[in-house]
Amino acid sequence: MATERAATEQDVRARLRRAGQEHLLRFWAELAPGARAALLAELAPLEPDALRLHCQRAAAACARPSGPPPGLAERLRPLPPERLGSASRSAPETRRRWEEEGFRQIASSKVAVLLLAGGQGTRLGVAYPKGMYRVGLPSQKTLYQLQAERIRRVERLAGQRHGTRCTVPWYIMTSEFTLAPTASFFREHDFFRLDPANVVLFEQRMLPAVTFDGKAILERKDKVAMAPDGNGGLYCALADHRILEDMERRGVEFVHVYCVDNILVRLADPAFIGFCVLRGADCGAKVVEKAHPEEPVGVVCQVDGVPQVVEYSEVSPETAGLRGPHGGLLYSAGNICNHFFTTAFLQTVVREFEPLLKPHVAVKKVPYVDEEGNLVKPLKPNAVKMEKFVFDVFQFAKNFVAFEVLREEEFSPLKNDHTAARDNPSTARRALLTQHYRWALQAGVRFLDAHGTQLPALLNIPPGGDPPAICEISPLVSYSGEGLEGLLKGQELQSPFILDEAQAEVLPASLRQGEGGGLAGALPAAP
């Protein structure tokens, strides 16, 4: 056994020497047997040539000047109108046609959702996956629970429309950091009453963090500082874990890919799915209109006639501020990491195009051990993490489309902790509760305060403002505001109010029995 261990060390050391990274074993003599085994297990999968190239690319990318690439402004064009659809600006009949097509595909079990959940909640200030986070809703639901319940609701809606029992499989891409806690969380919560066979967790690859001069970093004497390879690591992970084969076995033809942190995300959105399918798209992106030129979101546009997402840092202020003929921003299509793919397109990407994806640079603060083996927590960025982005495959699509949705209905990301001014737990909570308050008003509710006084009905709440009443509607009751009028019209409800499945059963009876008296105070908020 001793000979085998020595040979393994020699093999790994030789591979690291080829990659120019032999320093990763500099504390070998100090390590206990268990720590040695763990370090070798981490280093063994790293191919020498790929590791050398990764570190060289990181150093070269770090040395390049930041800011817009030279000549980019002349190559940019907004997406042509024929590639665009809109949830809010289209005729009601057109939207109904999209939704019906989407429901038809869902009812045929041809639609899957794929969650990108490999990132850490560092900016959010938590040590667990973002999906497990509670933003402070009255129900105390987590992001994972909200998403699971939206899947259950859209399955039910599609099944009711078409008289079928259908399944929307949920694929969740995790990382070394998020796989174990996510799997445990789902088991603890009984998969939120989804069939565990239809919840497929898989893991993306990890890459070493690299110093500015191209050296992989040790975060401990026995551990390399690793980071997920970005949400564009999806394509390698699909191949690594044979996910596309699993989709094919289930009969899945269309995949809705989204990011974990958007509290308003509509999973397997029938309108989006139907729009893309009826347009014959192989790749699509939901977008929101940028709030202002400086908003830090990527822009979905064309570069040299090819669809791409151009990061906000790559667009000059002059270009970002350009106006179109109707006065709006010329480059207004903000990317929200919410995408449609056919499985055929994903198969082509995995088979042919993934090696062509170019990694992006993220400069980060990464703890490390110094030459004496002391842990150092840097006060300023000291390392490069190389990431691929999921949207970098747009350029390979034969028929790319974009679908504009209203920000207040579909986009409120959770990225930062409470100390940040935007994209924090408070803004995410406010966005969801404002949406539900608006749905309830549109359904005909009158809200009362604790003393029975009617509260003002405000459909248009200013940005950053709180709704006059607190109302939370379970996704199991309504996916996007549908079906509420029959439950809520004419009701007087006391704030705070939670409409869950149990209370939805009570409300129709109260309408028959209440003689217009309403339910003021009769339905307390859930604990």
N, C-alpha and C positions, 0 to 999 in steps of 0.2 A: 504493500500500500504506500509506503514511503517513497518508493521509486516512482509510482504513478503520480503522486502529488508533485514531486520534483519535476517530472516531465511536463506536467500541466503548467507549472510555473514557467518552465523554460520555453514552452510553446507560446504562452501569452507574452512573455518578455520579448521573444523574437518578433512577434507580430507588432507589439508596441514600438519596438526599435524601427521596424520598417515604416511605421506611421509617424515616427519622430515624436513619440509620446511616452517614452520609457520612464519619464519622471513620475508617472502614475503609480509606480511600484517602489517609490523611494523610501517608504516607511515599512517595506515588507518585513525586514528583520525584527521590527518591533511588534508585529501583529501576532495575536494568538491564533491557534489553528482555525477556530470558527470564523474569525474576521478574515483570515486569508482565503478561506473557502468562499465566503460571501463576495470578496473583491474579485476573485477569479471568475465567479459565476457572472458577475456584472461585466467584466472585461471580455470574456470569451466570445460573445456574439459580435463584437465590433470588428468588422472586416478592416484589415490594415489600410488598404487603398482608399476605401470609403472614409475611414477616420481621418487619414491624412488630408484628403480633399475637403472634408467638412471643416477641419481646423484652418486650412489655407483660405478657404472661401470666407470664413468668419473674419479672419484678420484682414483680408483684402476689402471686404465689405465695410468693415469698420474704418478703414483708411479713406474710403471714398467720401467726398464732400456731401453733406446733407442738403436737403432742399430739392426743388423741382429739377428733374433731369433736363439738360440743355435741349432746346428744340421741341419739348413736349407740347407746348401750347399750340404750335402750328399743326400738330398731328391729331389734336383732340377734336371731336365732334360730339354733339348730343346724340342720343339714340333717335333714329328716324321714327316718325309717328306710327308707321306700320308695324313697328316692333313693340309698341306700347299698348297696354290696356289699363283701365282704371275702374276701381270698385265704386268710386263715388261719382264719376263723371259720365258713366255709361247709362243708357236707358234702362229702366227697370226690367223690361222684357229681355234685354241682352243679358243682364245679370242673372235673371231667372234661368236663362238657357245655360249659362256657365255652371250655375249651381246644380241644375238637373243633371248635366253631364258628369260633374264631379261626384254627385251622389250615386249615379249609375256605376261609375268605376269603383267606388268604395263598396257598394252593395255586392259587386262581383268579386270582392276581396283582391282587387288588383292594385291597391294603394297601400304603401307602408310609410311610416314616419321614421326618421333617423335623427337622433339627438346627438349633438356635439357637446360632450360633457367631460373633456379631458383636462381642462384648465383648472388651476388652483384658485381659491378665493382670496388671494393675497391682498388685492386692493380692497376687497370687502372686509378684510380683517378677521377672517375665520380660517380655521385649520381643517375644515371639512368641505365636501363638494357643495357648490352653489345650489344645486337642486334640493339640498336638504335645508335650505335657509327659509326661515319664516320672516316675512316683512312686517308682521304685526297686524294681520287681518283679524277681524272679530272671530273667525273660525279657527285661526291659528294654522291654517293649511300651509304646507311648504310648496315650493315651485314644482317639485316632482308630483305632489298630489294633484295640484291644479291641472297639470298636463295629462296625468293618467285619467282624470275624470273627463277631460275634453275628448280623449280618445273613446272612452266608453259612450259618451253622448253622441258623437258623430257616427259611431257604429250603430247605435240605436236608431238615430234619425234615418240613416241610409237603409237599414233593415226594414223600418216601418214603411218607407216610401215604396220599396220594391218587394216586400214580402219575403225577405231572405234573412238568414243568419250569416252575418259577415264578420270578418276579422280585419283589423288594421294592426299588423305586427309593429312592435316598437323596438327598434334597434338603437342601442345606446353605446356610443363610442366613449370609452373611458380611457384613463391612463394609469400608470403605476401608482399615481397619487389618489385616484378617485375610484378605481375598480372595487377594491375590498369594501370601503365604507358604503359605496352605492349598493353593492350586492347585499350587504348586511341590512341596510336600510329598507330595501324592497322586501326582503324576507320578513323583517320585523313588522312591516305594515301589510303583510299578506298580498303584496304586489298591487295594493289598492284595488283589489277585487278584479284585476285582470288575470287571465290565464297565464301562469308563469311560462308556459311553452311558447307564448307569443311575445315575451319580453326577452330580448337577446342582447346580453352585454358582451362587449368585446373591447380589446385594448389596443391603443395606438402605440407606435414605436416611441422610444425615448432617444434623445441625442445629448451628447455632453455639452455643457456650457463651456465657453472658450474665452481665454484672456484676449486682450486687444492685440497681443503679439502671437496669437495662434496656438496657445497651449491649453489643453483640456484641464479642467479645474477639479481638484479634490475638495469636497466639502467636509470630509473627515479623512483620517489616515487610511481608512478601509472602504471609502465610498466616493465614487465620482459624482460630481454635481451634474445631474441629468435633468432634462426638461422635455416635455412633450414636443413632438415635431410640428406643432401647429395644427389648426383644424384642417389644413390641406393634407395632413398625414392620413386623412380618411382613406385616400385611394390605395395607399400601401396596406392599411389595416383591412380594407375590404378583401384584398388578395390574401393577406396573412391568415385570416380567419374564415376564408371561404364564405363570406357573407352573401355575395352575389349568387353563389350556388344555392344557398338557403332560400334566398328570395325566389329564384327560379323554381325551386321545389314547391314553394307555396303558391306560385302563379302570380307573383307580384310583377307589375310592369312599370309602375310609377312610384317615385320616392320623393317624399317631402322632407328636406333636410333643414334643420333649424338649430339655433344656439340656445343653450340652457337658460340664459339670464333674462329673456324677454317675458315678463309676467303676463303680457297680453297675447302671446302667440296663439294662433288658431291652428292646431295640429290637423293635418289632412284637410285643410280648408277647401270645401267643395268648390267655391267660386274660383279659387286659384288653380286647383287641379283641373277643373272643367275648362277654364280659359286656355291653359297650356295644351290640354289634349285637343281641343277644337282648333287651335292654331297649328297643330301638328308640330309643336315644339319638342326638341330633345333636351332643352335646358332653359330654365326660366329663373327669374329673381323677383321677389317682392321688393318694392322700393317705397320710401316715403319722401314727400317734398321736403327739401332741406329748409330748416327754420330760418337760417341766415347764412351768408357766404362763408363765415368763419366756423360754422358748426363742424366739429371734428368727426365727420363720417366720410367714408369713401363714396365716390361718385360712380354710378353705373353709366357708362358712356361708350364711345368708340375711339379706338386709337388706330390710326391707319385703316379705318373702315372695319376693324375687328372689335367685337364687344369685349369690354374689360371693366374691372373696377379699378379706378385710379385712387390711391390713398390721398387723404386730404393734405398730407405733408408734401405730396408731389405736385400739388396744384398751386400755382402762384396766386397771391391775393388778387391780382388784376384779373386773372382768368376766372377765379372763383366768383368774382363780383360781376361778371358779364351778365347782361340782361337780354332776354329774348324779345320778339316783336310785341308780345302782350304785356311786357313789364316784369314778368317773373324771371327768376334766375335761369340762365341758359343751361347751366349744369346743375339741375335741381334734383335729380334722381338719387336720393341717398340710399346707400346699401344698408340692409338691416340683417344680413346673414340669415336669409329665409329663402330657400331655393327649391326648385323643381328639377328632377332629372328622370329621364327614362332609364330603365335598367340596361337597355341596349347601349345607351350613351355611356353609362358608367362602366360597362364591360369594355368598351373601346378605350376609355380613358385608362383603365387599369392595364389593359393589354398593350397599348401603344404610346399614350401621351404622358403618363405619370413621370417618366424619366426626364421629360422636357420642362417640367415645372421648376422655376427658379426660386430658391429660398429667399426669404426676406429677413432683414436684420432687426432684432430687438435688443437694445442695450439695457442691461438690468444690473441691479445690485445683487450679487451672489456671494453668500458666506463661503469662506475658504480657509484651509489650513496653510500657514506660512511655512517657510523652510525649516523652522524649529518644531513644527507640528502644533502650533497654537492656533486656536480658532479665531478668525478675524471676521467681524461683521462690518462690511464697508459702509461708509456714510454717503458715498456717491457711486454711480454706476462704474463697475469694474469688469464687466463681462458681456459677451455677445451670445445670445440665443438665436439660433437659425430656425426659422419656421416657414412652412408652406401654408398657403391660404386656400380654403376650399373654393373660392371664386376664381382662382387662376385657371380653371378649366373652361371658363366661358369662351375663351378664344378658339376652342376646338369644336364648338357647337356648329351644327349645320343650320339650325333654325333656333336662334336665341330670342326670347321675348322677356319683357319686363311688365310687371303688374303693379300699378300704383295703388296704395291703400292709405287710409287716413291714419295719421300718427296717433290720434287720441283713441282710435279703436284697436290698433294692432301693434303699437311699438312703445314700450317703456322698459329699457334695459336696466338691470341691476348690476352695476359694476363697482361702485365705490361704497365706503362706509358712511356713517352719518355725518362725518365732518365735511364731506364734499358738498358742493353746491348743487350738483345734478347727478342723475343716474344713481341715486342712493335708495336705501330702503323706504324712506318717506315718500320720495317721488314715485316709486313703483307702487306702493300701497295706495297713494292718492290716485294714481292713474286707474287702477282697477276699481276702486270704490266710486270714483267719479263716473266711470263707464256704467257700472251697475245702477247707480242713482239715476243716470240718464235713461237707461232701459226701463226702469220702474216708472219714471214720470211719463215716458212715451206710452207705457201700458195703461196709464190712467190712475196711478196711485196719488194719494194725498198724504204727505208725511206730517206727523205731529211730534211736538217735543214732549218732555217728561210730564208737563202740566196739561197736555191735551190741546195746546195751542197749535194751529196749523203753521207749518214752516213754509217759507217762500219756495216756489217752484222755479228753479233756475236751470234751463237747458244749456245755456252757454256760460260756463264757469271760466273766469279768467285764468290764464296760466299761473300755476302755483297756488291757486285758491282751492279751498276745501269745499266739498258739497255741503249744503245746509243740513242734510240728513245722512246718517251712515246706513248704507244698505249693501249687503253682500249676497250675491245670487250664486248658488252652487252651479258649477258647470254641468252637473248631472240634471239640473232643471232646465238650463238654457245655455246653448253653445255660443250664440251670437246675438241674443236678444229675442229669439223666436219663442213663440208659445206663451208669452207672459201676459198678454192682454186677457186671455180667458181666466187667468189666475188672479190678476191684480186690479183689473178695471173697477173703479169705484171704491176700492179699499182705502181705509184710513189706517195707516200703520205708524207705530211709534218707533222713533229712532233711539238706539240702533236696532236694526232688523236683519236677520239672516233668513234667506229663503232656501231651505234645503229640501231634499226629497220628501221627508216626513211632513214638513209644513206645506209643501205643494199638494199633498193629499188632503190636508185640512181646509185649504183655502176655498176650493169650489163649493164645499158644503157650507162654509160660512156665508158665501154669497147667497145661497138659497135660503138660509135661516136668518140672516142678519137684518133683513128689511132695511138695508142701507145704513145700518148703524156702524158698520165697519169693525175693525179689529184693533182699535187703539189700545195698546198695552197688552193685548191678549196673546201675542206671540213673542215671548222674550227672546233675546239673542242667545245663540248657543254659547255654552261656556268656552 
